[in-house]
Amino acid sequence: MTERPTLLTEAERVEALARLMGWHVTGDGSAIAKSFVFGTFSEAFGWMTRVALAAERQGHHPDWRNSHRTVEVALSTHDAGGLTRLDIALAEAMDRLASPVSYGAGAPR
């Protein structure tokens, strides 16, 4: 059985957000959110597919919404009732997968 993730402390949350570009804490403080804007719908959907595979490997899945070339993401560990290390790890993976180095010329703007 895997250990249940624990909520980040305020200090851990501040440190993590300092490393994550463009992410912000939602109004109720239980999640972090970011909008990714790609050049086309296909680029957005391709990125979502790569993120879905990474999320499955991590066993942690995003709440997200796609509208044309924009993907709005919110990350929270529902079982823990807020932010955990799982959310930070998935945010880092999303950023990495959206970077020009890993994505190519169609990286998000």
Secondary structure, 3 states (H helix, E strand, C coil): CCCCCCCCCHHHHHHHHHHCCCCEECCCCCCEEEEEECCCHHHHHHHHHHHHHHHHHHCCCCEEEEECCEEEEEECECCCCECCHHHHHHHHHHHHHHCHHHHCCCCCC
